[in-house]
């Protein structure tokens, strides 16, 4: 059973930085065979894709976070990260990591694709002005 556990959320002032993590376990395949993503959902808004990373390291970002957020992963410890810099109040949301099986012939998923197989419980990020 795949488990995704987010951590590292918190409160920060606008302009600050935060890094959230997602520890993954229970893979039927190796961790490196999965595409990973970060999503977020603010109160009263729909969930939106923030960033994705494919099995060959290709990344995709929402326009609203390009140049400020960086998605990365450490395959040795099965952990996904999202480094968030220059945070804005509009970045306030619950942040979720997600995963889905990828293959060599389909190694990447766009940030606009909402169809992910596994989801974590989320970690709250609050940015104050």
Backbone torsions as a table, in degrees:
resi	resn	phi	psi	omega
1	UNK	NA	119.7	-179.5
2	UNK	-71.2	133.4	175.7
3	UNK	-126.0	134.4	176.3
4	UNK	-122.8	123.6	-177.2
5	UNK	-125.1	114.1	179.9
6	UNK	-86.2	153.2	175.3
7	UNK	-155.8	168.6	174.0
8	UNK	98.2	-2.7	177.5
9	UNK	-68.1	170.1	179.4
10	UNK	167.7	-165.3	-179.6
11	UNK	-110.0	139.1	-178.3
12	UNK	-148.7	153.2	176.8
13	UNK	-81.5	155.2	178.0
14	UNK	-54.7	137.3	-177.2
15	UNK	93.5	-12.3	-178.2
16	UNK	-83.6	-176.6	-178.1
17	UNK	-128.4	155.4	178.4
18	UNK	-154.4	146.5	173.3
19	UNK	-123.1	124.4	174.7
20	UNK	-104.7	150.2	-176.8
21	UNK	-125.3	157.9	176.8
22	UNK	-138.2	111.7	178.4
23	UNK	-89.7	127.3	-175.4
24	UNK	-112.7	141.4	178.2
25	UNK	-152.8	167.1	174.9
26	UNK	80.7	24.3	-177.8
27	UNK	-70.6	138.6	171.4
28	UNK	-77.7	-30.1	172.7
29	UNK	-112.2	177.8	176.9
30	UNK	-69.8	152.1	-179.2
31	UNK	-53.7	-36.6	-174.9
32	UNK	-69.2	-7.8	178.1
33	UNK	-90.7	6.6	-178.1
34	UNK	-115.5	138.2	167.4
35	UNK	-80.9	146.3	-176.8
36	UNK	-126.6	157.4	-176.9
37	UNK	-152.5	158.8	168.2
38	UNK	-116.3	133.8	173.5
39	UNK	-122.5	165.6	173.9
40	UNK	-146.2	154.6	177.9
41	UNK	-142.6	120.0	176.8
42	UNK	-92.7	156.2	179.6
43	UNK	-55.8	129.3	178.0
44	UNK	78.7	3.9	-179.5
45	UNK	-121.1	161.1	176.9
46	UNK	-76.7	154.7	175.8
47	UNK	-66.4	139.3	-179.0
48	UNK	-131.8	147.1	175.7
49	UNK	-72.6	138.1	-179.8
50	UNK	-106.7	-49.6	-177.7
51	UNK	-160.8	150.1	174.6
52	UNK	-133.0	158.3	174.1
53	UNK	-138.7	130.0	-178.4
54	UNK	-89.0	179.8	-174.8
55	UNK	-73.3	-14.9	175.1
56	UNK	-104.0	8.4	175.3
57	UNK	93.3	0.1	178.4
58	UNK	-67.7	137.3	-177.2
59	UNK	-117.1	158.7	178.7
60	UNK	-142.5	138.2	-177.1
61	UNK	-131.2	148.7	169.8
62	UNK	-68.4	146.7	-178.5
63	UNK	-57.2	-33.5	-175.3
64	UNK	-68.7	-15.8	-177.0
65	UNK	-120.1	-3.9	-178.9
66	UNK	-57.4	134.4	-179.7
67	UNK	85.1	-11.1	-179.9
68	UNK	-115.9	-34.9	-177.5
69	UNK	-108.7	148.4	175.9
70	UNK	-134.8	125.2	175.6
71	UNK	-95.5	139.5	178.2
72	UNK	-153.5	170.4	178.8
73	UNK	-150.9	154.4	176.0
74	UNK	-118.7	100.3	-176.8
75	UNK	-64.2	-25.5	-178.7
76	UNK	-65.6	-29.4	-179.0
77	UNK	-119.5	14.0	176.5
78	UNK	50.8	49.3	-176.8
79	UNK	-130.4	135.3	177.3
80	UNK	-104.5	144.4	-179.5
81	UNK	-127.8	156.6	169.2
82	UNK	-137.1	108.5	176.2
83	UNK	-88.1	123.4	-176.6
84	UNK	-118.0	116.4	179.3
85	UNK	-115.4	163.5	179.3
86	UNK	48.6	48.0	-175.5
87	UNK	-64.6	146.2	-179.2
88	UNK	-121.5	155.8	177.7
89	UNK	-54.8	-32.5	179.7
90	UNK	-71.9	-6.2	173.3
91	UNK	-82.9	-7.0	178.9
92	UNK	-60.8	123.8	-177.0
93	UNK	-177.4	170.2	166.6
94	UNK	-85.5	128.6	-178.8
95	UNK	-104.9	129.5	-177.4
96	UNK	-120.0	142.2	168.2
97	UNK	-99.8	154.6	-177.5
98	UNK	-143.4	157.9	-178.3
99	UNK	-144.8	151.4	171.5
100	UNK	-153.3	153.1	-178.2
101	UNK	-67.1	132.4	173.3
102	UNK	-123.0	163.7	-178.1
103	UNK	-132.1	171.3	178.2
104	UNK	-63.1	-30.0	179.0
105	UNK	-84.5	-17.2	177.9
106	UNK	-138.4	74.0	-167.8
107	UNK	-92.2	5.7	-169.2
108	UNK	-148.6	146.9	177.3
109	UNK	-130.8	131.7	179.7
110	UNK	-69.2	151.5	179.0
111	UNK	-64.9	-18.5	-179.7
112	UNK	-83.8	-6.5	-179.5
113	UNK	-85.7	118.3	-176.6
114	UNK	-89.1	-1.3	-171.2
115	UNK	-91.3	93.6	179.8
116	UNK	-123.6	142.1	-170.8
117	UNK	-80.0	-40.6	-173.1
118	UNK	-121.4	143.0	-177.4
119	UNK	-135.6	146.4	171.5
120	UNK	-88.7	-179.3	-177.7
121	UNK	-87.6	-16.1	175.3
122	UNK	100.8	156.0	173.8
123	UNK	-138.1	134.8	-173.1
124	UNK	-83.3	132.8	173.1
125	UNK	-120.0	124.9	-179.7
126	UNK	-124.1	124.9	-179.4
127	UNK	-115.7	121.0	-178.6
128	UNK	-101.5	149.0	-178.0
129	UNK	-88.6	NA	NA
